[in-house]
Amino acid sequence: MASAALAHAMSDPSDPPLRPLPARVCALLETLAASPRLAAHLRAVHDTAWELVRALEPHYPSLHCDREAVLFGAATHDIGKSVHDAELSGPGSAHEQTGYELLRSQGVEEHLARFARTHAAWTAPGVTVDDLLVSMADKVWKGKRVIDLEELVIGHLTAASGQEPWEAFLVLDDIAGRIAAGADARLAFQARHALPAPPSDRPR
């Protein structure tokens, strides 16, 4: 059973209102004894991905996007930080491969586990629009706009719609701008949840 703090971060009513993490993801975080801070981060990025996909759908009905995969990917992209928890508050990429391996070891399918590896590698060969949307959610949730990442998303939008790049830019820029406007509240939500205890303070 999850601790009260972890359960609160994953699914309790929040300010700002954030959608609860999917039940399957909650079970994974409980199994891995993830910190409330990690759960809060994943919840904020999951909610951002939900908003991003919902806003794009009416403009780009022909976009080949696996909505459920994107949402699962956003909700688990940093799960490797349950092991490499120093990367919750500092730099590092060790969590990426570890997260993928953790998910696969817990029975998560390849097409869902991959986001743990691809969320920071949006120029890698074979990256899809689903990967790019998870990567974008992982930036926009905190108000960060990454031009080269958004240009790759625009490429997929134009291919799906026949729009000119500038038209797709205007659509994506408006959507991303509206989502980014809520960054301070999401950052405050994340900060209210505890980081893991330092190694010296953990039970032996």
C-alpha positions as CSV (number, residue, x, y, z in Angstrom):
1,M,0.0,0.0,0.0
2,A,1.2,3.5,-0.8
3,S,2.2,5.9,1.9
4,A,-0.2,8.7,2.5
5,A,2.3,11.2,1.1
6,L,2.7,9.2,-2.1
7,A,-1.0,8.6,-2.5
8,H,-1.6,12.3,-2.0
9,A,0.9,13.2,-4.8
10,M,-0.5,10.6,-7.2
11,S,-4.2,11.1,-7.0
12,D,-5.6,13.3,-4.3
13,P,-7.4,16.6,-5.3
14,S,-4.7,19.2,-6.0
15,D,-4.1,22.8,-6.5
16,P,-3.9,23.4,-9.4
17,P,-6.4,20.7,-10.4
18,L,-4.3,18.0,-12.0
19,R,-5.7,14.7,-13.3
20,P,-4.7,11.7,-11.2
21,L,-2.1,9.4,-12.5
22,P,-3.4,6.3,-14.2
23,A,-4.1,3.3,-11.9
24,R,-1.4,1.2,-13.6
25,V,1.2,3.9,-13.0
26,C,0.2,4.4,-9.4
27,A,0.7,0.6,-8.9
28,L,4.2,0.9,-10.4
29,L,5.2,3.8,-8.3
30,E,4.0,2.0,-5.2
31,T,6.0,-1.1,-6.1
32,L,9.1,0.9,-6.7
33,A,8.6,3.0,-3.4
34,A,8.8,6.2,-5.4
35,S,9.1,9.5,-3.6
36,P,6.2,11.9,-3.4
37,R,8.3,14.4,-5.4
38,L,8.7,12.0,-8.3
39,A,5.0,11.2,-8.3
40,A,4.1,14.9,-8.2
41,H,6.4,15.6,-11.2
42,L,5.0,12.7,-13.2
43,R,1.5,13.8,-12.4
44,A,2.2,17.4,-13.6
45,V,3.8,16.2,-16.9
46,H,0.9,13.7,-17.4
47,D,-1.6,16.4,-17.0
48,T,0.3,18.6,-19.4
49,A,0.4,15.9,-22.0
50,W,-3.3,15.4,-21.6
51,E,-3.9,19.1,-22.3
52,L,-1.5,19.1,-25.2
53,V,-3.1,16.1,-27.0
54,R,-6.6,17.3,-26.3
55,A,-5.8,20.8,-27.8
56,L,-4.2,19.3,-30.9
57,E,-6.8,16.7,-31.7
58,P,-9.5,19.1,-33.2
59,H,-6.9,20.8,-35.4
60,Y,-5.2,17.7,-36.6
61,P,-7.6,14.8,-36.7
62,S,-5.4,13.0,-39.2
63,L,-2.3,13.1,-37.0
64,H,-1.2,9.5,-36.2
65,C,-0.9,9.9,-32.5
66,D,-1.4,7.1,-29.9
67,R,-3.1,9.1,-27.2
68,E,-3.0,6.4,-24.5
69,A,0.7,5.7,-25.2
70,V,1.6,9.4,-25.0
71,L,-0.3,9.7,-21.7
72,F,1.4,6.6,-20.2
73,G,4.8,7.8,-21.5
74,A,4.3,11.2,-19.8
75,A,3.2,9.5,-16.6
76,T,6.3,7.3,-16.5
77,H,9.1,9.1,-18.4
78,D,11.2,9.8,-15.3
79,I,10.4,6.6,-13.4
80,G,14.1,5.7,-13.4
81,K,14.6,8.5,-10.8
82,S,13.1,6.1,-8.3
83,V,16.6,4.6,-8.4
84,H,18.7,7.6,-9.4
85,D,16.9,10.0,-7.0
86,A,19.7,12.6,-7.0
87,E,18.5,13.4,-10.5
88,L,15.2,14.6,-9.1
89,S,16.9,17.8,-8.0
90,G,20.1,17.8,-10.1
91,P,21.3,16.9,-13.6
92,G,21.9,13.5,-14.9
93,S,20.7,11.0,-17.5
94,A,21.3,7.7,-15.8
95,H,17.5,7.5,-15.0
96,E,16.7,7.1,-18.7
97,Q,18.0,3.6,-19.4
98,T,17.3,2.5,-15.9
99,G,13.6,3.7,-16.2
100,Y,13.2,1.7,-19.4
101,E,14.6,-1.4,-17.8
102,L,12.5,-1.0,-14.7
103,L,9.3,-0.7,-16.8
104,R,10.2,-3.7,-18.9
105,S,11.0,-5.7,-15.7
106,Q,7.5,-4.9,-14.4
107,G,5.9,-6.2,-17.5
108,V,5.3,-2.9,-19.3
109,E,5.2,-3.3,-23.1
110,E,8.0,-2.1,-25.2
111,H,5.9,0.5,-27.0
112,L,5.0,2.1,-23.6
113,A,8.4,1.6,-21.8
114,R,10.4,3.3,-24.6
115,F,9.4,6.8,-23.5
116,A,11.7,6.5,-20.5
117,R,14.6,6.4,-23.0
118,T,13.3,8.8,-25.7
119,H,12.0,11.7,-23.7
120,A,15.3,13.4,-23.8
121,A,16.5,12.2,-27.2
122,W,14.1,13.8,-29.6
123,T,16.6,13.9,-32.5
124,A,17.4,10.2,-32.3
125,P,16.6,8.0,-35.3
126,G,13.1,6.5,-35.3
127,V,11.6,9.0,-32.9
128,T,7.8,9.4,-33.5
129,V,5.4,12.1,-33.0
130,D,4.3,10.3,-29.8
131,D,7.8,10.5,-28.4
132,L,8.0,14.2,-29.4
133,L,4.7,15.0,-27.6
134,V,6.0,13.4,-24.4
135,S,9.3,15.4,-24.7
136,M,7.3,18.6,-25.3
137,A,5.1,18.0,-22.3
138,D,8.2,17.4,-20.2
139,K,9.3,20.9,-21.1
140,V,6.1,22.9,-21.3
141,W,4.8,21.8,-17.9
142,K,7.4,24.2,-16.4
143,G,7.0,26.9,-19.0
144,K,10.1,26.0,-21.1
145,R,9.8,26.3,-24.8
146,V,12.4,24.4,-26.9
147,I,12.5,25.6,-30.5
148,D,14.1,22.7,-32.2
149,L,11.8,20.3,-30.4
150,E,8.7,22.2,-31.4
151,E,9.9,22.5,-35.0
152,L,10.0,18.7,-35.2
153,V,6.4,18.5,-33.9
154,I,5.4,21.1,-36.5
155,G,6.9,18.9,-39.2
156,H,4.5,16.1,-38.1
157,L,1.5,18.5,-38.0
158,T,2.1,19.8,-41.5
159,A,2.6,16.3,-42.9
160,A,-0.8,15.3,-41.3
161,S,-2.7,18.4,-42.4
162,G,-1.2,19.9,-45.5
163,Q,-0.8,23.2,-43.7
164,E,2.1,25.5,-44.3
165,P,4.7,25.4,-41.5
166,W,3.8,28.9,-40.4
167,E,0.2,27.9,-40.0
168,A,1.1,24.9,-37.8
169,F,3.5,27.1,-35.9
170,L,0.7,29.5,-35.0
171,V,-1.5,26.7,-33.8
172,L,1.2,25.0,-31.7
173,D,2.5,28.2,-30.4
174,D,-0.9,29.2,-29.1
175,I,-1.5,25.8,-27.5
176,A,1.9,25.7,-25.9
177,G,1.6,29.3,-24.7
178,R,-1.7,28.6,-23.0
179,I,-0.3,25.5,-21.2
180,A,2.9,27.2,-20.2
181,A,1.0,30.0,-18.5
182,G,0.1,27.5,-15.7
183,A,3.7,26.6,-15.1
184,D,4.2,28.5,-11.8
185,A,1.2,26.7,-10.2
186,R,2.5,23.3,-11.4
187,L,6.0,24.0,-10.1
188,A,4.5,25.0,-6.8
189,F,2.5,21.8,-6.6
190,Q,5.7,19.7,-7.3
191,A,7.7,21.6,-4.6
192,R,5.1,20.9,-2.0
193,H,5.9,17.1,-2.1
194,A,8.9,15.7,-0.4
195,L,12.2,14.7,-1.9
196,P,13.7,11.3,-0.9
197,A,15.6,11.3,2.4
198,P,19.4,11.6,2.0
199,P,21.0,8.2,2.0
200,S,22.5,8.7,5.5
201,D,18.9,9.2,6.9
202,R,17.4,6.1,5.3
203,P,16.6,3.0,7.2
204,R,19.3,0.4,7.0
